[in-house]
Amino acid sequence: MSTASMSRQRAFTTLDPRRWPKIALFFAIAVPATLIFFYSHPYSYASFPASTIPGDAKSPPASDPSNLLIPSTDCPKTECPKTECPSIESLKTEFLKTECPTTECATIEAPKQECPKQECPSCLDRDSPLLRLQVFPMSNISADTVCDAEPSVDHHQKKTNHTATTDEIPNYVHYVWILKDPAVFKLNFKVFISVYAAYLHLKPERIYFHTDASPGLFEQAKVSGDEWTKRILSLPGITFNRITVPTHAANGVELTFLEHKSDFIRIEALRDFGGLYLDVDAIPLRDLRPLRRTGFANVLGGAVALSIENTGYINNGVLMAKPHSMLMNIWLAGAHRFHDGQWATSSILLLTDIAYRLSAVPSEVLVLHERAFAPTSWEYDDLKRFWLPNPDTPAAPSGPLPDEGGPREMSATCADAMAYLHERDRADDHEKWEMDFSATYVLHAFDNGVNELKGWDHEITLPYILARQSNYARAVYPIIWHAVEHGTIPQTELP
């Protein structure tokens, strides 16, 4: 080691008396500053279990009452302003912060009640974590208070009342009906529900049936078909369009399933005509005019399921498009190129990939939340919750719904949102099993696998709907009752 190196080593390992004043000054400043910092910040992650540290991957669910981040340090002994303090178990509403000497004491707004005198549950520093809440309890929130500053103009209503323009999706509805028996054209009650709902809510210019039935068979069904077939075909706007059912994709692979043949027909219908395609188990619950007028060439909806592997795809049972949109042209070409006979390759999988790719193109593809078109799924637990009657709930009497002359219109107002939250918060106003379809435009009522449900005869009938003991029945009841009131379904057929 060189002399210079040894000299530098001694400089770091020995204490030069000439440095003592600087070291003393450093400690004179650092120690008091550290004490002041810890005194003014009683909160410390050390006071929490590891699982409750914000951002920790092991954090328990937010709805777990044990997951409230309450500091373990004691508050300074100061009296808070007089407030009624509920118990820790009732921590369900927002904080109201009241000023205390040197700290802020958190109190919780709660229904007026007698409670034992106690100090506020915690004194929270300004930078401390907040309680992680999952629900919107409304029992103590006044809509008048929340909405005081709300403008009087309903912007949503103002926006959707403009006149029709050419820059919108045509108001056509498309169904595909491929005959199993070329001599029989027969539609059932479930198809009636979908078609009548489209007629009622959408008021379409045309309701197309793309079918391989002959014109004579179609006209004969209008006159001599069964009751549900005649009722459907007598609705205004019903339009016959004869098609040739494809048997092979352009790559030579056979189209074995009716569903695959229907996939190609629906794409061609939307490409050529534009409008709304519906599976026969998809039921419009409100007007789609706001969606037709978004300016997008295609409006699609996501699909959700209980299992991750069935979530994240586009629902191909409800599709909206302008004629000759980029999406429909590419999808049709891709379906002919990539069809391999597998169930979802050229339909859901290909559609999902292309749609998300084109969603970056301005005004081409709008993908809505799954609640818009498919708030439930085809998986067993979803089917059970959606279709199965609940015998513990008494059958409802037939008649108009209270205070409702039709589907409830939504508006972009504070008062409407607060009314919805208040209504949802009243547990005694609805059944525990009841699902909320208030944000749903089209209810895709998947029925594949319904026959596997136990404790039910699996029959979708008029009495089943009128009893309103299932989520499906409650969703479509207003549609059926409208048909009864207007004579499409005779009163004599009511149970």
C-alpha positions as CSV (number, residue, x, y, z in Angstrom):
1,M,0.0,0.0,0.0
2,S,1.4,3.4,-0.9
3,T,2.0,6.1,1.6
4,A,-0.7,8.3,0.1
5,S,-3.2,5.4,0.5
6,M,-2.3,4.8,4.1
7,S,-2.7,8.5,4.8
8,R,-6.2,8.5,3.3
9,Q,-7.1,5.4,5.3
10,R,-6.0,7.1,8.6
11,A,-8.1,10.1,7.7
12,F,-11.2,8.0,7.6
13,T,-10.5,5.8,10.6
14,T,-9.2,8.3,13.1
15,L,-11.0,11.3,14.5
16,D,-9.3,14.5,13.7
17,P,-9.8,16.9,16.7
18,R,-10.2,19.7,14.2
19,R,-13.5,18.2,13.1
20,W,-15.1,18.1,16.6
21,P,-16.9,21.4,16.3
22,K,-18.6,20.5,13.1
23,I,-19.8,17.1,14.4
24,A,-21.1,18.7,17.6
25,L,-23.1,21.3,15.5
26,F,-24.6,18.4,13.4
27,F,-25.9,16.5,16.4
28,A,-27.2,19.7,18.0
29,I,-29.4,20.3,15.0
30,A,-30.3,16.7,14.0
31,V,-31.4,15.3,17.4
32,P,-34.0,18.0,18.3
33,A,-35.4,17.9,14.7
34,T,-35.8,14.2,14.8
35,L,-37.7,14.4,18.2
36,I,-40.0,17.1,16.9
37,F,-40.8,15.1,13.8
38,F,-41.8,11.9,15.7
39,Y,-43.8,13.9,18.2
40,S,-45.8,15.7,15.5
41,H,-46.3,12.4,13.5
42,P,-47.7,9.8,16.0
43,Y,-48.7,7.7,13.0
44,S,-46.2,5.1,12.0
45,Y,-46.4,2.0,9.8
46,A,-44.8,0.2,12.7
47,S,-48.1,0.5,14.6
48,F,-49.9,-1.6,11.9
49,P,-49.9,-5.3,11.2
50,A,-48.0,-5.9,8.0
51,S,-51.2,-6.9,6.2
52,T,-52.8,-3.4,6.6
53,I,-49.9,-1.4,5.2
54,P,-51.3,0.6,2.2
55,G,-50.1,-1.0,-1.0
56,D,-49.2,-4.3,0.6
57,A,-50.1,-7.2,-1.6
58,K,-51.5,-9.1,1.3
59,S,-54.1,-6.5,2.2
60,P,-57.4,-8.0,3.2
61,P,-60.7,-7.1,1.4
62,A,-61.8,-3.5,1.9
63,S,-65.2,-4.6,3.1
64,D,-63.7,-6.5,6.1
65,P,-64.5,-4.4,9.2
66,S,-61.2,-5.6,10.7
67,N,-59.4,-3.8,7.9
68,L,-60.0,-0.3,9.3
69,L,-56.7,1.6,9.6
70,I,-57.0,2.9,13.2
71,P,-53.7,4.2,14.7
72,S,-52.6,2.4,17.8
73,T,-51.1,5.5,19.4
74,D,-53.2,7.3,22.0
75,C,-54.7,10.7,21.2
76,P,-53.7,13.7,23.3
77,K,-56.2,14.0,26.1
78,T,-58.4,16.7,24.6
79,E,-62.1,16.9,24.5
80,C,-63.7,16.9,21.0
81,P,-66.7,19.0,20.2
82,K,-69.9,17.4,21.4
83,T,-71.0,14.9,18.8
84,E,-72.7,11.5,18.9
85,C,-70.1,8.9,18.4
86,P,-71.3,5.5,17.1
87,S,-69.5,2.3,17.8
88,I,-66.6,1.1,15.7
89,E,-68.9,-1.5,14.2
90,S,-71.1,1.2,12.6
91,L,-68.2,2.8,10.7
92,K,-70.0,2.9,7.3
93,T,-70.3,6.6,6.4
94,E,-67.9,9.4,5.5
95,F,-65.7,11.2,7.9
96,L,-66.7,14.6,9.3
97,K,-63.6,16.3,10.5
98,T,-63.9,18.6,13.5
99,E,-61.1,20.9,14.8
100,C,-59.3,19.9,17.9
101,P,-56.2,21.4,19.5
102,T,-53.1,20.4,17.5
103,T,-54.9,17.4,15.8
104,E,-58.0,16.6,13.9
105,C,-60.4,14.2,15.6
106,A,-62.5,12.1,13.2
107,T,-66.1,11.5,14.0
108,I,-68.6,9.5,12.1
109,E,-72.0,10.8,11.0
110,A,-74.6,8.3,12.1
111,P,-78.4,8.2,12.8
112,K,-79.3,10.1,15.9
113,Q,-79.1,7.7,18.7
114,E,-78.2,7.4,22.4
115,C,-74.7,6.1,22.8
116,P,-72.3,5.9,25.8
117,K,-69.9,8.8,26.3
118,Q,-66.6,8.0,24.7
119,E,-63.7,9.7,23.2
120,C,-63.4,9.9,19.4
121,P,-62.1,6.6,18.1
122,S,-59.0,8.1,16.7
123,C,-57.1,11.3,16.1
124,L,-56.0,11.3,12.5
125,D,-53.0,13.2,11.2
126,R,-53.6,15.1,8.0
127,D,-51.5,12.6,6.0
128,S,-52.8,9.4,7.6
129,P,-54.6,6.7,5.6
130,L,-58.4,6.9,5.2
131,L,-60.8,4.1,5.9
132,R,-61.3,1.9,2.9
133,L,-65.0,1.7,2.3
134,Q,-66.8,-0.3,-0.4
135,V,-70.4,0.8,-0.2
136,F,-72.4,4.0,-0.5
137,P,-74.7,4.1,2.6
138,M,-77.2,6.8,2.0
139,S,-79.4,6.7,5.1
140,N,-77.9,10.0,6.5
141,I,-77.2,11.8,3.2
142,S,-79.8,14.3,2.0
143,A,-80.2,14.6,-1.7
144,D,-81.1,18.3,-1.1
145,T,-77.8,18.9,0.6
146,V,-75.7,17.0,-1.9
147,C,-77.4,18.6,-4.9
148,D,-77.6,22.2,-3.7
149,A,-75.3,23.5,-6.3
150,E,-76.7,21.4,-9.2
151,P,-77.6,23.2,-12.4
152,S,-81.2,23.1,-13.3
153,V,-80.5,21.9,-16.9
154,D,-80.7,18.2,-17.6
155,H,-77.8,17.9,-20.0
156,H,-78.4,14.3,-20.8
157,Q,-82.0,15.0,-21.9
158,K,-80.9,18.1,-23.9
159,K,-78.3,16.1,-25.7
160,T,-80.4,13.2,-26.7
161,N,-83.4,15.1,-28.0
162,H,-81.7,16.4,-31.2
163,T,-83.0,15.5,-34.6
164,A,-81.7,12.4,-36.4
165,T,-78.7,12.8,-38.6
166,T,-77.0,10.6,-41.2
167,D,-74.0,10.2,-38.8
168,E,-75.7,7.6,-36.7
169,I,-76.3,3.9,-36.7
170,P,-79.6,3.1,-38.5
171,N,-82.6,2.1,-36.4
172,Y,-82.8,-1.4,-37.9
173,V,-83.0,-4.6,-35.8
174,H,-81.7,-7.9,-37.2
175,Y,-82.5,-11.4,-36.2
176,V,-81.2,-14.6,-37.8
177,W,-83.6,-17.6,-38.0
178,I,-82.2,-20.7,-39.7
179,L,-84.8,-23.5,-40.2
180,K,-84.2,-26.9,-38.8
181,D,-87.1,-28.2,-40.8
182,P,-87.4,-26.4,-44.2
183,A,-91.2,-26.9,-44.1
184,V,-91.7,-25.3,-40.6
185,F,-91.4,-21.7,-39.6
186,K,-92.2,-21.5,-35.9
187,L,-91.2,-18.9,-33.3
188,N,-91.7,-19.3,-29.5
189,F,-92.6,-17.2,-26.5
190,K,-88.9,-16.4,-25.7
191,V,-88.5,-15.0,-29.2
192,F,-91.7,-13.0,-28.7
193,I,-90.2,-11.4,-25.6
194,S,-87.1,-10.2,-27.5
195,V,-88.9,-9.0,-30.6
196,Y,-91.7,-7.2,-28.7
197,A,-89.1,-5.5,-26.5
198,A,-87.3,-4.3,-29.6
199,Y,-90.6,-3.0,-31.0
200,L,-91.6,-1.3,-27.7
201,H,-88.3,0.3,-26.7
202,L,-86.5,0.9,-30.0
203,K,-89.4,1.8,-32.3
204,P,-87.3,0.6,-35.2
205,E,-87.9,1.4,-38.9
206,R,-87.5,-2.3,-39.7
207,I,-87.2,-5.6,-37.8
208,Y,-85.4,-8.0,-40.2
209,F,-85.7,-11.7,-40.1
210,H,-82.8,-13.1,-42.1
211,T,-84.0,-16.6,-42.8
212,D,-83.7,-19.5,-45.3
213,A,-87.5,-19.9,-45.3
214,S,-89.3,-19.4,-48.6
215,P,-91.4,-16.3,-49.1
216,G,-94.5,-18.5,-49.2
217,L,-93.7,-20.3,-45.9
218,F,-93.1,-16.9,-44.2
219,E,-96.4,-15.5,-45.4
220,Q,-98.2,-18.7,-44.4
221,A,-96.8,-18.5,-40.9
222,K,-98.3,-15.0,-40.5
223,V,-101.7,-16.5,-41.1
224,S,-101.7,-20.1,-39.9
225,G,-98.7,-20.3,-37.6
226,D,-99.1,-20.8,-33.9
227,E,-100.1,-17.9,-31.7
228,W,-96.6,-16.7,-30.8
229,T,-95.4,-16.8,-34.4
230,K,-98.5,-14.9,-35.6
231,R,-98.1,-12.3,-32.9
232,I,-94.4,-11.7,-33.7
233,L,-94.9,-11.5,-37.5
234,S,-97.9,-9.1,-37.1
235,L,-95.8,-6.5,-35.3
236,P,-95.1,-3.2,-37.2
237,G,-91.8,-3.2,-39.1
238,I,-91.3,-7.0,-39.5
239,T,-89.3,-7.5,-42.7
240,F,-88.5,-10.7,-44.4
241,N,-85.1,-11.2,-46.0
242,R,-84.3,-14.5,-47.5
243,I,-80.7,-15.6,-47.3
244,T,-78.7,-18.6,-48.5
245,V,-77.2,-20.3,-45.4
246,P,-73.4,-20.7,-45.8
247,T,-72.0,-24.2,-45.6
248,H,-68.2,-23.4,-45.7
249,A,-65.9,-20.6,-44.9
250,A,-63.8,-19.2,-47.8
251,N,-60.8,-21.3,-46.6
252,G,-62.8,-24.5,-47.2
253,V,-63.5,-25.3,-43.5
254,E,-67.1,-26.6,-43.1
255,L,-69.5,-24.6,-40.9
256,T,-70.9,-27.4,-38.9
257,F,-72.9,-25.7,-36.2
258,L,-76.0,-23.5,-36.8
259,E,-74.3,-20.9,-34.5
260,H,-71.3,-20.6,-36.9
261,K,-73.6,-20.2,-39.8
262,S,-75.4,-17.5,-37.9
263,D,-72.1,-15.7,-37.2
264,F,-71.4,-15.2,-40.9
265,I,-75.0,-14.1,-41.6
266,R,-75.1,-11.5,-38.8
267,I,-71.8,-10.0,-39.9
268,E,-73.0,-9.7,-43.5
269,A,-76.3,-8.2,-42.4
270,L,-74.6,-5.4,-40.3
271,R,-72.1,-4.8,-43.1
272,D,-74.8,-4.4,-45.7
273,F,-77.6,-2.7,-43.8
274,G,-76.2,-1.4,-40.5
275,G,-78.3,-1.3,-37.3
276,L,-78.6,-3.6,-34.3
277,Y,-78.1,-7.3,-34.3
278,L,-79.8,-9.3,-31.5
279,D,-79.6,-12.9,-30.5
280,V,-83.2,-14.2,-29.9
281,D,-82.4,-14.3,-26.2
282,A,-81.3,-10.7,-26.0
283,I,-83.9,-8.3,-24.7
284,P,-83.8,-4.5,-25.1
285,L,-84.8,-2.8,-21.8
286,R,-84.6,0.8,-22.9
287,D,-84.1,3.0,-26.0
288,L,-80.7,2.7,-27.7
289,R,-81.0,6.0,-29.5
290,P,-78.2,7.6,-27.3
291,L,-75.9,4.8,-28.4
292,R,-76.8,5.0,-32.0
293,R,-76.0,8.7,-31.9
294,T,-72.6,8.5,-30.3
295,G,-70.9,9.0,-33.6
296,F,-69.0,5.7,-33.4
297,A,-69.3,3.3,-36.4
298,N,-69.6,0.4,-34.0
299,V,-71.0,0.1,-30.5
300,L,-70.2,-3.2,-28.7
301,G,-70.4,-4.5,-25.1
302,G,-68.1,-6.5,-23.0
303,A,-68.9,-9.9,-21.5
304,V,-68.4,-10.9,-17.9
305,A,-68.4,-14.3,-16.2
306,L,-67.6,-15.7,-12.8
307,S,-64.5,-17.4,-14.0
308,I,-61.5,-15.3,-15.3
309,E,-61.1,-17.4,-18.5
310,N,-64.5,-16.4,-19.7
311,T,-64.2,-12.7,-18.9
312,G,-62.8,-9.9,-21.0
313,Y,-64.3,-10.8,-24.4
314,I,-66.7,-8.9,-26.6
315,N,-70.4,-10.1,-26.5
316,N,-71.3,-11.1,-30.1
317,G,-75.0,-11.5,-29.3
318,V,-75.6,-7.7,-29.3
319,L,-73.9,-5.7,-32.0
320,M,-74.4,-2.2,-33.3
321,A,-72.8,-0.9,-36.5
322,K,-73.1,1.6,-39.4
323,P,-73.2,0.1,-42.9
324,H,-69.8,-1.0,-44.3
325,S,-68.0,-0.2,-41.1
326,M,-64.3,-1.0,-41.0
327,L,-64.9,-3.5,-38.2
328,M,-67.5,-5.5,-40.0
329,N,-65.5,-5.6,-43.2
330,I,-62.3,-6.8,-41.4
331,W,-64.2,-9.3,-39.2
332,L,-66.0,-10.9,-42.2
333,A,-62.7,-11.2,-44.1
334,G,-60.9,-12.6,-41.0
335,A,-63.7,-15.1,-40.2
336,H,-63.4,-16.6,-43.7
337,R,-59.7,-16.7,-43.3
338,F,-59.3,-18.1,-39.8
339,H,-62.4,-20.2,-39.2
340,D,-61.1,-23.6,-38.0
341,G,-64.3,-25.3,-36.8
342,Q,-63.7,-24.5,-33.1
343,W,-66.5,-22.9,-31.2
344,A,-65.2,-19.4,-30.6
345,T,-62.2,-18.9,-33.0
346,S,-63.9,-16.9,-35.8
347,S,-66.6,-15.3,-33.6
348,I,-65.8,-14.1,-30.1
349,L,-62.1,-14.5,-30.1
350,L,-61.5,-12.8,-33.5
351,L,-64.1,-10.1,-32.8
352,T,-62.5,-9.3,-29.5
353,D,-59.0,-8.9,-31.0
354,I,-60.1,-6.8,-33.9
355,A,-62.5,-4.6,-31.8
356,Y,-59.9,-3.7,-29.3
357,R,-57.3,-3.1,-32.0
358,L,-59.7,-0.7,-33.8
359,S,-60.8,1.0,-30.6
360,A,-57.8,3.2,-31.0
361,V,-59.1,4.5,-34.3
362,P,-61.1,7.7,-33.7
363,S,-64.9,7.1,-33.9
364,E,-64.6,3.5,-35.0
365,V,-65.3,1.2,-32.1
366,L,-66.9,2.0,-28.7
367,V,-66.8,-0.8,-26.2
368,L,-69.2,-0.5,-23.3
369,H,-69.1,-1.9,-19.9
370,E,-70.5,-5.4,-19.6
371,R,-73.5,-4.2,-17.7
372,A,-74.7,-2.5,-20.9
373,F,-75.5,-5.6,-22.9
374,A,-74.5,-8.7,-20.8
375,P,-74.8,-8.1,-17.0
376,T,-74.9,-11.9,-16.3
377,S,-73.3,-15.0,-17.9
378,W,-73.9,-18.6,-19.0
379,E,-72.0,-20.1,-16.1
380,Y,-74.0,-22.3,-13.7
381,D,-74.1,-20.0,-10.7
382,D,-75.1,-17.0,-12.8
383,L,-77.8,-19.1,-14.5
384,K,-79.1,-20.2,-11.2
385,R,-79.3,-16.7,-9.8
386,F,-80.9,-15.3,-13.0
387,W,-83.4,-17.9,-14.0
388,L,-84.4,-20.0,-10.9
389,P,-87.7,-19.0,-9.2
390,N,-87.4,-18.1,-5.5
391,P,-90.3,-20.0,-3.9
392,D,-89.9,-18.1,-0.6
393,T,-91.0,-14.9,-2.4
394,P,-94.8,-14.9,-2.9
395,A,-96.0,-14.6,-6.5
396,A,-96.8,-11.0,-7.3
397,P,-100.2,-10.0,-8.5
398,S,-100.6,-9.0,-12.1
399,G,-101.0,-5.4,-13.0
400,P,-99.1,-2.2,-13.8
401,L,-96.0,-1.5,-11.7
402,P,-96.6,1.1,-9.0
403,D,-95.8,4.7,-10.2
404,E,-94.3,3.4,-13.4
405,G,-96.0,3.9,-16.8
406,G,-93.0,2.4,-18.6
407,P,-89.3,2.0,-18.4
408,R,-87.7,4.5,-16.1
409,E,-85.6,7.1,-18.0
410,M,-82.2,8.0,-16.7
411,S,-80.9,11.5,-16.6
412,A,-77.5,13.0,-15.9
413,T,-78.6,14.9,-12.7
414,C,-77.4,14.8,-9.2
415,A,-81.0,14.3,-7.9
416,D,-81.5,11.2,-10.1
417,A,-78.2,9.7,-8.9
418,M,-79.0,10.4,-5.3
419,A,-82.5,8.9,-5.7
420,Y,-81.0,5.8,-7.1
421,L,-78.6,5.4,-4.3
422,H,-81.3,6.0,-1.7
423,E,-83.5,3.4,-3.4
424,R,-80.7,0.9,-3.5
425,D,-79.9,1.4,0.2
426,R,-83.4,0.5,1.4
427,A,-83.0,-3.2,1.9
428,D,-86.7,-3.7,2.7
429,D,-87.7,-2.5,-0.8
430,H,-86.2,-5.3,-2.7
431,E,-85.3,-9.0,-2.3
432,K,-81.8,-10.1,-1.4
433,W,-81.7,-12.1,-4.6
434,E,-82.8,-9.3,-6.9
435,M,-80.3,-8.0,-9.5
436,D,-80.0,-4.4,-10.6
437,F,-80.5,-3.9,-14.4
438,S,-80.9,-0.1,-14.2
439,A,-77.8,0.5,-16.2
440,T,-78.5,-2.2,-18.8
441,Y,-79.6,-1.3,-22.3
442,V,-80.0,-4.9,-23.6
443,L,-80.2,-7.9,-21.4
444,H,-78.5,-10.9,-23.0
445,A,-80.4,-13.6,-21.2
446,F,-78.0,-16.5,-21.8
447,D,-80.1,-19.7,-21.6
448,N,-77.5,-22.4,-22.6
449,G,-77.4,-24.8,-19.6
450,V,-80.7,-23.7,-18.1
451,N,-82.0,-27.3,-18.3
452,E,-79.2,-28.3,-15.9
453,L,-80.8,-26.2,-13.1
454,K,-82.5,-28.3,-10.4
455,G,-85.7,-27.5,-8.6
456,W,-87.5,-26.0,-11.6
457,D,-89.3,-27.3,-14.7
458,H,-87.3,-25.0,-17.0
459,E,-90.4,-23.7,-18.7
460,I,-90.4,-20.0,-19.7
461,T,-94.2,-19.4,-19.8
462,L,-96.6,-16.5,-19.2
463,P,-97.4,-17.6,-15.6
464,Y,-93.6,-17.8,-14.9
465,I,-93.2,-14.2,-16.0
466,L,-96.3,-12.8,-14.2
467,A,-95.3,-14.4,-10.9
468,R,-92.0,-12.4,-10.9
469,Q,-90.2,-14.8,-8.6
470,S,-86.9,-14.7,-10.7
471,N,-84.6,-12.0,-11.9
472,Y,-85.4,-12.8,-15.6
473,A,-89.2,-12.6,-14.9
474,R,-88.8,-9.2,-13.1
475,A,-86.7,-7.8,-15.9
476,V,-89.1,-8.6,-18.7
477,Y,-92.4,-8.2,-16.8
478,P,-93.0,-4.6,-17.9
479,I,-92.6,-5.7,-21.5
480,I,-95.1,-8.5,-21.1
481,W,-97.6,-6.4,-19.2
482,H,-97.4,-3.7,-22.0
483,A,-98.4,-6.5,-24.5
484,V,-101.3,-7.4,-22.2
485,E,-102.5,-3.9,-21.8
486,H,-102.4,-3.2,-25.6
487,G,-104.2,-6.4,-26.5
488,T,-101.2,-8.3,-28.2
489,I,-101.6,-10.9,-25.4
490,P,-105.3,-11.4,-24.6
491,Q,-106.4,-11.0,-21.0
492,T,-108.1,-14.5,-21.3
493,E,-104.6,-16.1,-21.4
494,L,-103.6,-14.7,-18.0
495,P,-103.5,-17.3,-15.2
